[in-house]
Amino acid sequence: AFAGFGSAAPGGLSPLFVSGPTTQAVQAAIETLFSSISRTPGAQRTTFSTRSWHAPDVPLIMSDRRIALSELGIESAEFGGRRFRNEFYIGMPADFYASAYGEASLLLDAAYSSQVLPGSHIDIYVNDEIASTVPISNNGGGIFRHLPIKVTMRHFKPGPNKVTIEAVLMTAQDQACAPGAPASATPRFALFDTSEIQVPDFARIGRKPDLAAMAGAGQPYRAAGSPVALSLDRFDTDTMSAAATLVSRLASVSGHPINVETVASPLVIGDRDALFVGTISQIPQALISQFNLVPLSQISWKIGTGVQPPAQNSDTLFNDWRERVDGGIWEGQVSSLEEWMKRNFDLSSDTLRFLPAPEQPYAPTGNVSFMMAQGLSPSGEGVWTLATAPTSVELRDGMTAMVRENHWRDVTGRVAAYDAAAEKIETVEVERPYFYTTRDFSLSNWRLIAANWLSSNVLSYSLAFIGFVSLLGLATFVMLRLMGRHR
């Protein structure tokens, strides 16, 4: 039995050879490929295996935890330039639910010299999105000793999360920028590995559909039990390649091989968790509706044109035109009010809602070359994921591009559409996910779940608050009437 890579072929790709004299020998060779990383399905893991692209392995944070940056691969360093940048990773579980509340803390140990002028600042990014800024306003230098920097948890998601520390340092020498002046050898800034990241307790509850949980931790296909159903529209080279790429990527983020079973027809899948790989024109019409896609996508997307979404109700259509039209007096007043609310209170029309808006069917535009969508089985028990494109070649190339590390971390929501020309991913968030429990009942956990849900639905929170205050006032009035003295 043999399993190993051959010499590089044209294009820089190395073929993997797996062979043996018998079927049992081939199976034994396959076992050697993942024996070093395989673990028992369902077993609790403490890290995400990221040694292929980042060292050390990313720790998995399940609850309140405090980690020194030295444990995350950060070393103490001095810096003499204008922009210092370093990054580390922390991992969140698949049932992470803190998109609308909560703050982590970066306890920063750092120093800056007397050359650094006021106006310099230290920025914290989470998954390339700005999360916090610390201005430097003192002259004469300074030392930060466990300076607490609040980092909103809304930017975190299941799986590995990149946290970046960036210091923008301005000096009089930089402002002068004399021609031919040598670079300063004196350090301006120092970051110490004794800095720590502290993550508080967060809500834990599963949601489906949720592509972020699948991309970050392989949920729900990592679970032990019945094999995952794999449906292919045809058994050609491109479709098989795309399916193998998807399954191997899910196995990588899950930490163990995934048992799959190919099915001849989607009709025999039932309510199992399933993967569908194929061109959009070969997908059955019932599946298109199951993933909440526009039915005309099968025709319009195939010929490379955009798809017009179905007719919308008046409120939705009116809101769309409010974004298109500019210059009206009433429009200007409302836009100014919304901008002021967003700037001062972080409130928008999407935030000020009583309940989440209904899901709208998605129609891939002409620039989209590949798409992943997730929905539920007919009974709602299983999670179905669709990988599709207009042609088999675009299916293979799109899947290859999607699983790259810089793209895979952007797979979130219920639809992730890849634009090959721009090399970017557009996502459609889930408006009304189905929640399911992933751990034993805990009052503190349900309190955090309620806090996150109410933070996402401000009007529901406001009405609940007014109702409780009214009940308290009524109870107090009745109690005083019964216990007080009457004149």
Secondary structure, DSSP 8 states (H G I E B T S, - for coil): -EEEE----TTS---EEEE-SSHHHHHHHHHHHHTTT---TT---SEE--TTTSSS-EEB--SSEEEEGGGGT---EEE-SSEEEEEEEEEE-TTEE-SSS-EEEEEEEEEE-TT--TTEEEEEEETTEEEEEEEE--SS-EEEEEEEEEEEGGG--SEEEEEEEEEE---HHHHH--TT-----S--EEE-TT-EEEE---EE-EEES-HHHHHHH-TTTTSSSS-EEEEES--SHHHHHHHHHHHHHHHHHHTS---EEEES-GGG-TTS-EEEEEEGGGS-HHHHHHTTB-TTHHHHTTTT---------HHHHHHHHHHH----HHHHHHHHHHHHHHHHH---TTTS-SS------B---TT--EEEEEEE-TTSSSEEEEEEESSHHHHHHHHHHHTSHHHHTT--SSEEEEETTTTEEEEE--SS-EEE--S---HHHHHHHHHHHHHH-HHHHHHHHHHHHHHHHHHHHHHHHHHS---
